[in-house]
Every structure is written in C-alpha cells, then in structure tokens.
Amino acid sequence: MQTLTQGDLQTITGMQKNLTIANSFETNNVVNNINKMVKLISV
C-alpha cells in the first residue's frame, strides 16, 4: 500500500478544484446555448 504525502494530497486537491472549475464553465456554456436556442424559438 502506498502512502500519500502532503504534497500528493495538495496535488490531488488542486486537480479536483481545476476539474470543478472546468465543469462549471462547461455547464455555463451548455446553459447559455440552451437559453440562446429558447430565445430563437420564442421570437
């Protein structure tokens, strides 16, 4: 069994934060695109 060092944990936490930020950007893009489509349809 491998032991994690403090540095490893910080790296993992950093990766998780980056993934969360990336996911929120993607989600925002999807939401924005849906909103644009809805506007086009409703006009």
mmCIF entry with sequence, helices, sheets and N, C-alpha, C, O atoms, coordinates in Angstrom:
data_MODEL
# 
_entry.id   MODEL 
# 
_entity.id                         1 
_entity.type                       polymer 
_entity.pdbx_number_of_molecules   1 
# 
_entity_poly.entity_id                      1 
_entity_poly.type                           'polypeptide(L)' 
_entity_poly.nstd_linkage                   no 
_entity_poly.nstd_monomer                   no 
_entity_poly.pdbx_seq_one_letter_code       MQTLTQGDLQTITGMQKNLTIANSFETNNVVNNINKMVKLISV 
_entity_poly.pdbx_seq_one_letter_code_can   MQTLTQGDLQTITGMQKNLTIANSFETNNVVNNINKMVKLISV 
_entity_poly.pdbx_strand_id                 A 
# 
loop_
_entity_poly_seq.entity_id 
_entity_poly_seq.num 
_entity_poly_seq.mon_id 
_entity_poly_seq.hetero 
1 1  MET n 
1 2  GLN n 
1 3  THR n 
1 4  LEU n 
1 5  THR n 
1 6  GLN n 
1 7  GLY n 
1 8  ASP n 
1 9  LEU n 
1 10 GLN n 
1 11 THR n 
1 12 ILE n 
1 13 THR n 
1 14 GLY n 
1 15 MET n 
1 16 GLN n 
1 17 LYS n 
1 18 ASN n 
1 19 LEU n 
1 20 THR n 
1 21 ILE n 
1 22 ALA n 
1 23 ASN n 
1 24 SER n 
1 25 PHE n 
1 26 GLU n 
1 27 THR n 
1 28 ASN n 
1 29 ASN n 
1 30 VAL n 
1 31 VAL n 
1 32 ASN n 
1 33 ASN n 
1 34 ILE n 
1 35 ASN n 
1 36 LYS n 
1 37 MET n 
1 38 VAL n 
1 39 LYS n 
1 40 LEU n 
1 41 ILE n 
1 42 SER n 
1 43 VAL n 
# 
_struct_asym.id          A 
_struct_asym.entity_id   1 
# 
_struct_conf.conf_type_id            HELX_P 
_struct_conf.id                      HELX_P1 
_struct_conf.pdbx_PDB_helix_id       AA1 
_struct_conf.beg_label_comp_id       GLN 
_struct_conf.beg_label_asym_id       A 
_struct_conf.beg_label_seq_id        6 
_struct_conf.pdbx_beg_PDB_ins_code   ? 
_struct_conf.end_label_comp_id       SER 
_struct_conf.end_label_asym_id       A 
_struct_conf.end_label_seq_id        42 
_struct_conf.pdbx_end_PDB_ins_code   ? 
_struct_conf.beg_auth_comp_id        GLN 
_struct_conf.beg_auth_asym_id        A 
_struct_conf.beg_auth_seq_id         6 
_struct_conf.end_auth_comp_id        SER 
_struct_conf.end_auth_asym_id        A 
_struct_conf.end_auth_seq_id         42 
_struct_conf.pdbx_PDB_helix_class    1 
_struct_conf.details                 ? 
_struct_conf.pdbx_PDB_helix_length   37 
# 
_struct_conf_type.id          HELX_P 
_struct_conf_type.criteria    ? 
_struct_conf_type.reference   ? 
# 
loop_
_atom_site.group_PDB 
_atom_site.id 
_atom_site.type_symbol 
_atom_site.label_atom_id 
_atom_site.label_alt_id 
_atom_site.label_comp_id 
_atom_site.label_asym_id 
_atom_site.label_entity_id 
_atom_site.label_seq_id 
_atom_site.pdbx_PDB_ins_code 
_atom_site.Cartn_x 
_atom_site.Cartn_y 
_atom_site.Cartn_z 
_atom_site.occupancy 
_atom_site.B_iso_or_equiv 
_atom_site.pdbx_formal_charge 
_atom_site.auth_seq_id 
_atom_site.auth_comp_id 
_atom_site.auth_asym_id 
_atom_site.auth_atom_id 
_atom_site.pdbx_PDB_model_num 
ATOM 1   N N  . MET A 1 1  ? 0.837   -1.202 0.000   1.00 0.00 ? 1  MET A N  1 
ATOM 2   C CA . MET A 1 1  ? 0.000   0.000  0.000   1.00 0.00 ? 1  MET A CA 1 
ATOM 3   C C  . MET A 1 1  ? 0.870   1.249  0.000   1.00 0.00 ? 1  MET A C  1 
ATOM 4   O O  . MET A 1 1  ? 1.794   1.372  0.804   1.00 0.00 ? 1  MET A O  1 
ATOM 5   N N  . GLN A 1 2  ? 0.573   2.164  -0.894  1.00 0.00 ? 2  GLN A N  1 
ATOM 6   C CA . GLN A 1 2  ? 1.346   3.402  -0.967  1.00 0.00 ? 2  GLN A CA 1 
ATOM 7   C C  . GLN A 1 2  ? 0.798   4.427  0.009   1.00 0.00 ? 2  GLN A C  1 
ATOM 8   O O  . GLN A 1 2  ? -0.411  4.525  0.223   1.00 0.00 ? 2  GLN A O  1 
ATOM 9   N N  . THR A 1 3  ? 1.701   5.181  0.592   1.00 0.00 ? 3  THR A N  1 
ATOM 10  C CA . THR A 1 3  ? 1.250   6.262  1.467   1.00 0.00 ? 3  THR A CA 1 
ATOM 11  C C  . THR A 1 3  ? 1.298   7.571  0.700   1.00 0.00 ? 3  THR A C  1 
ATOM 12  O O  . THR A 1 3  ? 2.203   7.799  -0.103  1.00 0.00 ? 3  THR A O  1 
ATOM 13  N N  . LEU A 1 4  ? 0.328   8.418  0.949   1.00 0.00 ? 4  LEU A N  1 
ATOM 14  C CA . LEU A 1 4  ? 0.280   9.724  0.294   1.00 0.00 ? 4  LEU A CA 1 
ATOM 15  C C  . LEU A 1 4  ? 1.005   10.744 1.153   1.00 0.00 ? 4  LEU A C  1 
ATOM 16  O O  . LEU A 1 4  ? 0.827   10.795 2.370   1.00 0.00 ? 4  LEU A O  1 
ATOM 17  N N  . THR A 1 5  ? 1.814   11.545 0.508   1.00 0.00 ? 5  THR A N  1 
ATOM 18  C CA . THR A 1 5  ? 2.472   12.636 1.224   1.00 0.00 ? 5  THR A CA 1 
ATOM 19  C C  . THR A 1 5  ? 1.567   13.861 1.192   1.00 0.00 ? 5  THR A C  1 
ATOM 20  O O  . THR A 1 5  ? 0.571   13.891 0.469   1.00 0.00 ? 5  THR A O  1 
ATOM 21  N N  . GLN A 1 6  ? 1.923   14.869 1.982   1.00 0.00 ? 6  GLN A N  1 
ATOM 22  C CA . GLN A 1 6  ? 1.145   16.110 1.997   1.00 0.00 ? 6  GLN A CA 1 
ATOM 23  C C  . GLN A 1 6  ? 1.132   16.730 0.597   1.00 0.00 ? 6  GLN A C  1 
ATOM 24  O O  . GLN A 1 6  ? 0.115   17.266 0.157   1.00 0.00 ? 6  GLN A O  1 
ATOM 25  N N  . GLY A 1 7  ? 2.265   16.651 -0.091  1.00 0.00 ? 7  GLY A N  1 
ATOM 26  C CA . GLY A 1 7  ? 2.362   17.185 -1.449  1.00 0.00 ? 7  GLY A CA 1 
ATOM 27  C C  . GLY A 1 7  ? 1.420   16.484 -2.410  1.00 0.00 ? 7  GLY A C  1 
ATOM 28  O O  . GLY A 1 7  ? 0.785   17.119 -3.253  1.00 0.00 ? 7  GLY A O  1 
ATOM 29  N N  . ASP A 1 8  ? 1.335   15.170 -2.275  1.00 0.00 ? 8  ASP A N  1 
ATOM 30  C CA . ASP A 1 8  ? 0.416   14.396 -3.121  1.00 0.00 ? 8  ASP A CA 1 
ATOM 31  C C  . ASP A 1 8  ? -1.019  14.842 -2.892  1.00 0.00 ? 8  ASP A C  1 
ATOM 32  O O  . ASP A 1 8  ? -1.782  15.026 -3.840  1.00 0.00 ? 8  ASP A O  1 
ATOM 33  N N  . LEU A 1 9  ? -1.379  15.013 -1.625  1.00 0.00 ? 9  LEU A N  1 
ATOM 34  C CA . LEU A 1 9  ? -2.740  15.422 -1.291  1.00 0.00 ? 9  LEU A CA 1 
ATOM 35  C C  . LEU A 1 9  ? -3.045  16.799 -1.868  1.00 0.00 ? 9  LEU A C  1 
ATOM 36  O O  . LEU A 1 9  ? -4.139  17.035 -2.379  1.00 0.00 ? 9  LEU A O  1 
ATOM 37  N N  . GLN A 1 10 ? -2.073  17.707 -1.784  1.00 0.00 ? 10 GLN A N  1 
ATOM 38  C CA . GLN A 1 10 ? -2.266  19.053 -2.337  1.00 0.00 ? 10 GLN A CA 1 
ATOM 39  C C  . GLN A 1 10 ? -2.448  18.993 -3.847  1.00 0.00 ? 10 GLN A C  1 
ATOM 40  O O  . GLN A 1 10 ? -3.273  19.713 -4.410  1.00 0.00 ? 10 GLN A O  1 
ATOM 41  N N  . THR A 1 11 ? -1.676  18.134 -4.496  1.00 0.00 ? 11 THR A N  1 
ATOM 42  C CA . THR A 1 11 ? -1.788  17.971 -5.952  1.00 0.00 ? 11 THR A CA 1 
ATOM 43  C C  . THR A 1 11 ? -3.168  17.453 -6.327  1.00 0.00 ? 11 THR A C  1 
ATOM 44  O O  . THR A 1 11 ? -3.795  17.949 -7.262  1.00 0.00 ? 11 THR A O  1 
ATOM 45  N N  . ILE A 1 12 ? -3.637  16.444 -5.584  1.00 0.00 ? 12 ILE A N  1 
ATOM 46  C CA . ILE A 1 12 ? -4.954  15.862 -5.857  1.00 0.00 ? 12 ILE A CA 1 
ATOM 47  C C  . ILE A 1 12 ? -6.043  16.905 -5.641  1.00 0.00 ? 12 ILE A C  1 
ATOM 48  O O  . ILE A 1 12 ? -6.960  17.028 -6.452  1.00 0.00 ? 12 ILE A O  1 
ATOM 49  N N  . THR A 1 13 ? -5.939  17.654 -4.548  1.00 0.00 ? 13 THR A N  1 
ATOM 50  C CA . THR A 1 13 ? -6.927  18.694 -4.248  1.00 0.00 ? 13 THR A CA 1 
ATOM 51  C C  . THR A 1 13 ? -6.931  19.744 -5.350  1.00 0.00 ? 13 THR A C  1 
ATOM 52  O O  . THR A 1 13 ? -7.994  20.205 -5.768  1.00 0.00 ? 13 THR A O  1 
ATOM 53  N N  . GLY A 1 14 ? -5.746  20.122 -5.822  1.00 0.00 ? 14 GLY A N  1 
ATOM 54  C CA . GLY A 1 14 ? -5.628  21.090 -6.913  1.00 0.00 ? 14 GLY A CA 1 
ATOM 55  C C  . GLY A 1 14 ? -6.289  20.590 -8.181  1.00 0.00 ? 14 GLY A C  1 
ATOM 56  O O  . GLY A 1 14 ? -6.967  21.347 -8.875  1.00 0.00 ? 14 GLY A O  1 
ATOM 57  N N  . MET A 1 15 ? -6.093  19.308 -8.487  1.00 0.00 ? 15 MET A N  1 
ATOM 58  C CA . MET A 1 15 ? -6.713  18.712 -9.673  1.00 0.00 ? 15 MET A CA 1 
ATOM 59  C C  . MET A 1 15 ? -8.232  18.731 -9.545  1.00 0.00 ? 15 MET A C  1 
ATOM 60  O O  . MET A 1 15 ? -8.944  19.028 -10.505 1.00 0.00 ? 15 MET A O  1 
ATOM 61  N N  . GLN A 1 16 ? -8.718  18.411 -8.349  1.00 0.00 ? 16 GLN A N  1 
ATOM 62  C CA . GLN A 1 16 ? -10.163 18.396 -8.124  1.00 0.00 ? 16 GLN A CA 1 
ATOM 63  C C  . GLN A 1 16 ? -10.745 19.791 -8.313  1.00 0.00 ? 16 GLN A C  1 
ATOM 64  O O  . GLN A 1 16 ? -11.815 19.946 -8.903  1.00 0.00 ? 16 GLN A O  1 
ATOM 65  N N  . LYS A 1 17 ? -10.036 20.813 -7.809  1.00 0.00 ? 17 LYS A N  1 
ATOM 66  C CA . LYS A 1 17 ? -10.506 22.193 -7.968  1.00 0.00 ? 17 LYS A CA 1 
ATOM 67  C C  . LYS A 1 17 ? -10.549 22.566 -9.443  1.00 0.00 ? 17 LYS A C  1 
ATOM 68  O O  . LYS A 1 17 ? -11.516 23.167 -9.911  1.00 0.00 ? 17 LYS A O  1 
ATOM 69  N N  . ASN A 1 18 ? -9.493  22.208 -10.175 1.00 0.00 ? 18 ASN A N  1 
ATOM 70  C CA . ASN A 1 18 ? -9.442  22.514 -11.607 1.00 0.00 ? 18 ASN A CA 1 
ATOM 71  C C  . ASN A 1 18 ? -10.576 21.833 -12.353 1.00 0.00 ? 18 ASN A C  1 
ATOM 72  O O  . ASN A 1 18 ? -11.185 22.431 -13.240 1.00 0.00 ? 18 ASN A O  1 
ATOM 73  N N  . LEU A 1 19 ? -10.863 20.591 -12.001 1.00 0.00 ? 19 LEU A N  1 
ATOM 74  C CA . LEU A 1 19 ? -11.953 19.860 -12.646 1.00 0.00 ? 19 LEU A CA 1 
ATOM 75  C C  . LEU A 1 19 ? -13.285 20.519 -12.347 1.00 0.00 ? 19 LEU A C  1 
ATOM 76  O O  . LEU A 1 19 ? -14.146 20.627 -13.221 1.00 0.00 ? 19 LEU A O  1 
ATOM 77  N N  . THR A 1 20 ? -13.451 20.960 -11.102 1.00 0.00 ? 20 THR A N  1 
ATOM 78  C CA . THR A 1 20 ? -14.704 21.606 -10.708 1.00 0.00 ? 20 THR A CA 1 
ATOM 79  C C  . THR A 1 20 ? -14.894 22.894 -11.494 1.00 0.00 ? 20 THR A C  1 
ATOM 80  O O  . THR A 1 20 ? -15.992 23.176 -11.975 1.00 0.00 ? 20 THR A O  1 
ATOM 81  N N  . ILE A 1 21 ? -13.814 23.687 -11.629 1.00 0.00 ? 21 ILE A N  1 
ATOM 82  C CA . ILE A 1 21 ? -13.879 24.942 -12.386 1.00 0.00 ? 21 ILE A CA 1 
ATOM 83  C C  . ILE A 1 21 ? -14.200 24.645 -13.847 1.00 0.00 ? 21 ILE A C  1 
ATOM 84  O O  . ILE A 1 21 ? -15.050 25.304 -14.446 1.00 0.00 ? 21 ILE A O  1 
ATOM 85  N N  . ALA A 1 22 ? -13.520 23.653 -14.419 1.00 0.00 ? 22 ALA A N  1 
ATOM 86  C CA . ALA A 1 22 ? -13.760 23.283 -15.818 1.00 0.00 ? 22 ALA A CA 1 
ATOM 87  C C  . ALA A 1 22 ? -15.202 22.839 -16.011 1.00 0.00 ? 22 ALA A C  1 
ATOM 88  O O  . ALA A 1 22 ? -15.845 23.209 -16.993 1.00 0.00 ? 22 ALA A O  1 
ATOM 89  N N  . ASN A 1 23 ? -15.708 22.044 -15.073 1.00 0.00 ? 23 ASN A N  1 
ATOM 90  C CA . ASN A 1 23 ? -17.079 21.558 -15.175 1.00 0.00 ? 23 ASN A CA 1 
ATOM 91  C C  . ASN A 1 23 ? -18.078 22.698 -15.115 1.00 0.00 ? 23 ASN A C  1 
ATOM 92  O O  . ASN A 1 23 ? -19.070 22.695 -15.844 1.00 0.00 ? 23 ASN A O  1 
ATOM 93  N N  . SER A 1 24 ? -17.824 23.681 -14.247 1.00 0.00 ? 24 SER A N  1 
ATOM 94  C CA . SER A 1 24 ? -18.769 24.790 -14.131 1.00 0.00 ? 24 SER A CA 1 
ATOM 95  C C  . SER A 1 24 ? -18.760 25.631 -15.403 1.00 0.00 ? 24 SER A C  1 
ATOM 96  O O  . SER A 1 24 ? -19.803 26.137 -15.818 1.00 0.00 ? 24 SER A O  1 
ATOM 97  N N  . PHE A 1 25 ? -17.581 25.785 -16.030 1.00 0.00 ? 25 PHE A N  1 
ATOM 98  C CA . PHE A 1 25 ? -17.516 26.511 -17.303 1.00 0.00 ? 25 PHE A CA 1 
ATOM 99  C C  . PHE A 1 25 ? -18.326 25.775 -18.365 1.00 0.00 ? 25 PHE A C  1 
ATOM 100 O O  . PHE A 1 25 ? -19.104 26.386 -19.098 1.00 0.00 ? 25 PHE A O  1 
ATOM 101 N N  . GLU A 1 26 ? -18.139 24.466 -18.440 1.00 0.00 ? 26 GLU A N  1 
ATOM 102 C CA . GLU A 1 26 ? -18.870 23.649 -19.412 1.00 0.00 ? 26 GLU A CA 1 
ATOM 103 C C  . GLU A 1 26 ? -20.367 23.762 -19.186 1.00 0.00 ? 26 GLU A C  1 
ATOM 104 O O  . GLU A 1 26 ? -21.138 23.928 -20.131 1.00 0.00 ? 26 GLU A O  1 
ATOM 105 N N  . THR A 1 27 ? -20.767 23.672 -17.939 1.00 0.00 ? 27 THR A N  1 
ATOM 106 C CA . THR A 1 27 ? -22.189 23.758 -17.596 1.00 0.00 ? 27 THR A CA 1 
ATOM 107 C C  . THR A 1 27 ? -22.742 25.110 -18.017 1.00 0.00 ? 27 THR A C  1 
ATOM 108 O O  . THR A 1 27 ? -23.831 25.192 -18.583 1.00 0.00 ? 27 THR A O  1 
ATOM 109 N N  . ASN A 1 28 ? -21.989 26.172 -17.739 1.00 0.00 ? 28 ASN A N  1 
ATOM 110 C CA . ASN A 1 28 ? -22.425 27.517 -18.126 1.00 0.00 ? 28 ASN A CA 1 
ATOM 111 C C  . ASN A 1 28 ? -22.592 27.626 -19.631 1.00 0.00 ? 28 ASN A C  1 
ATOM 112 O O  . ASN A 1 28 ? -23.549 28.235 -20.110 1.00 0.00 ? 28 ASN A O  1 
ATOM 113 N N  . ASN A 1 29 ? -21.669 27.040 -20.378 1.00 0.00 ? 29 ASN A N  1 
ATOM 114 C CA . ASN A 1 29 ? -21.759 27.067 -21.840 1.00 0.00 ? 29 ASN A CA 1 
ATOM 115 C C  . ASN A 1 29 ? -23.018 26.371 -22.317 1.00 0.00 ? 29 ASN A C  1 
ATOM 116 O O  . ASN A 1 29 ? -23.719 26.869 -23.198 1.00 0.00 ? 29 ASN A O  1 
ATOM 117 N N  . VAL A 1 30 ? -23.299 25.222 -21.733 1.00 0.00 ? 30 VAL A N  1 
ATOM 118 C CA . VAL A 1 30 ? -24.490 24.462 -22.120 1.00 0.00 ? 30 VAL A CA 1 
ATOM 119 C C  . VAL A 1 30 ? -25.742 25.266 -21.806 1.00 0.00 ? 30 VAL A C  1 
ATOM 120 O O  . VAL A 1 30 ? -26.645 25.371 -22.636 1.00 0.00 ? 30 VAL A O  1 
ATOM 121 N N  . VAL A 1 31 ? -25.795 25.831 -20.606 1.00 0.00 ? 31 VAL A N  1 
ATOM 122 C CA . VAL A 1 31 ? -26.954 26.631 -20.195 1.00 0.00 ? 31 VAL A CA 1 
ATOM 123 C C  . VAL A 1 31 ? -27.126 27.830 -21.123 1.00 0.00 ? 31 VAL A C  1 
ATOM 124 O O  . VAL A 1 31 ? -28.240 28.134 -21.550 1.00 0.00 ? 31 VAL A O  1 
ATOM 125 N N  . ASN A 1 32 ? -26.024 28.510 -21.435 1.00 0.00 ? 32 ASN A N  1 
ATOM 126 C CA . ASN A 1 32 ? -26.090 29.671 -22.331 1.00 0.00 ? 32 ASN A CA 1 
ATOM 127 C C  . ASN A 1 32 ? -26.603 29.279 -23.708 1.00 0.00 ? 32 ASN A C  1 
ATOM 128 O O  . ASN A 1 32 ? -27.420 29.985 -24.299 1.00 0.00 ? 32 ASN A O  1 
ATOM 129 N N  . ASN A 1 33 ? -26.121 28.154 -24.214 1.00 0.00 ? 33 ASN A N  1 
ATOM 130 C CA . ASN A 1 33 ? -26.560 27.691 -25.536 1.00 0.00 ? 33 ASN A CA 1 
ATOM 131 C C  . ASN A 1 33 ? -28.040 27.358 -25.535 1.00 0.00 ? 33 ASN A C  1 
ATOM 132 O O  . ASN A 1 33 ? -28.752 27.681 -26.485 1.00 0.00 ? 33 ASN A O  1 
ATOM 133 N N  . ILE A 1 34 ? -28.504 26.715 -24.478 1.00 0.00 ? 34 ILE A N  1 
ATOM 134 C CA . ILE A 1 34 ? -29.931 26.383 -24.379 1.00 0.00 ? 34 ILE A CA 1 
ATOM 135 C C  . ILE A 1 34 ? -30.749 27.669 -24.331 1.00 0.00 ? 34 ILE A C  1 
ATOM 136 O O  . ILE A 1 34 ? -31.783 27.776 -24.990 1.00 0.00 ? 34 ILE A O  1 
ATOM 137 N N  . ASN A 1 35 ? -30.289 28.638 -23.555 1.00 0.00 ? 35 ASN A N  1 
ATOM 138 C CA . ASN A 1 35 ? -31.002 29.916 -23.456 1.00 0.00 ? 35 ASN A CA 1 
ATOM 139 C C  . ASN A 1 35 ? -31.091 30.608 -24.814 1.00 0.00 ? 35 ASN A C  1 
ATOM 140 O O  . ASN A 1 35 ? -32.129 31.172 -25.160 1.00 0.00 ? 35 ASN A O  1 
ATOM 141 N N  . LYS A 1 36 ? -29.998 30.563 -25.586 1.00 0.00 ? 36 LYS A N  1 
ATOM 142 C CA . LYS A 1 36 ? -29.993 31.164 -26.927 1.00 0.00 ? 36 LYS A CA 1 
ATOM 143 C C  . LYS A 1 36 ? -31.017 30.473 -27.820 1.00 0.00 ? 36 LYS A C  1 
ATOM 144 O O  . LYS A 1 36 ? -31.766 31.127 -28.547 1.00 0.00 ? 36 LYS A O  1 
ATOM 145 N N  . MET A 1 37 ? -31.042 29.136 -27.755 1.00 0.00 ? 37 MET A N  1 
ATOM 146 C CA . MET A 1 37 ? -31.990 28.370 -28.567 1.00 0.00 ? 37 MET A CA 1 
ATOM 147 C C  . MET A 1 37 ? -33.422 28.729 -28.196 1.00 0.00 ? 37 MET A C  1 
ATOM 148 O O  . MET A 1 37 ? -34.269 28.921 -29.069 1.00 0.00 ? 37 MET A O  1 
ATOM 149 N N  . VAL A 1 38 ? -33.684 28.817 -26.914 1.00 0.00 ? 38 VAL A N  1 
ATOM 150 C CA . VAL A 1 38 ? -35.029 29.141 -26.442 1.00 0.00 ? 38 VAL A CA 1 
ATOM 151 C C  . VAL A 1 38 ? -35.440 30.524 -26.948 1.00 0.00 ? 38 VAL A C  1 
ATOM 152 O O  . VAL A 1 38 ? -36.580 30.724 -27.366 1.00 0.00 ? 38 VAL A O  1 
ATOM 153 N N  . LYS A 1 39 ? -34.507 31.471 -26.908 1.00 0.00 ? 39 LYS A N  1 
ATOM 154 C CA . LYS A 1 39 ? -34.802 32.827 -27.397 1.00 0.00 ? 39 LYS A CA 1 
ATOM 155 C C  . LYS A 1 39 ? -35.139 32.794 -28.882 1.00 0.00 ? 39 LYS A C  1 
ATOM 156 O O  . LYS A 1 39 ? -36.081 33.449 -29.328 1.00 0.00 ? 39 LYS A O  1 
ATOM 157 N N  . LEU A 1 40 ? -34.365 32.030 -29.641 1.00 0.00 ? 40 LEU A N  1 
ATOM 158 C CA . LEU A 1 40 ? -34.611 31.935 -31.084 1.00 0.00 ? 40 LEU A CA 1 
ATOM 159 C C  . LEU A 1 40 ? -35.984 31.341 -31.362 1.00 0.00 ? 40 LEU A C  1 
ATOM 160 O O  . LEU A 1 40 ? -36.709 31.802 -32.243 1.00 0.00 ? 40 LEU A O  1 
ATOM 161 N N  . ILE A 1 41 ? -36.324 30.318 -30.601 1.00 0.00 ? 41 ILE A N  1 
ATOM 162 C CA . ILE A 1 41 ? -37.615 29.644 -30.813 1.00 0.00 ? 41 ILE A CA 1 
ATOM 163 C C  . ILE A 1 41 ? -38.771 30.566 -30.420 1.00 0.00 ? 41 ILE A C  1 
ATOM 164 O O  . ILE A 1 41 ? -39.802 30.605 -31.091 1.00 0.00 ? 41 ILE A O  1 
ATOM 165 N N  . SER A 1 42 ? -38.585 31.299 -29.333 1.00 0.00 ? 42 SER A N  1 
ATOM 166 C CA . SER A 1 42 ? -39.694 32.102 -28.800 1.00 0.00 ? 42 SER A CA 1 
ATOM 167 C C  . SER A 1 42 ? -39.926 33.396 -29.580 1.00 0.00 ? 42 SER A C  1 
ATOM 168 O O  . SER A 1 42 ? -40.969 34.033 -29.431 1.00 0.00 ? 42 SER A O  1 
ATOM 169 N N  . VAL A 1 43 ? -38.959 33.784 -30.409 1.00 0.00 ? 43 VAL A N  1 
ATOM 170 C CA . VAL A 1 43 ? -39.113 35.037 -31.181 1.00 0.00 ? 43 VAL A CA 1 
ATOM 171 C C  . VAL A 1 43 ? -40.167 34.843 -32.269 1.00 0.00 ? 43 VAL A C  1 
ATOM 172 O O  . VAL A 1 43 ? -40.449 35.771 -33.028 1.00 0.00 ? 43 VAL A O  1 
# 
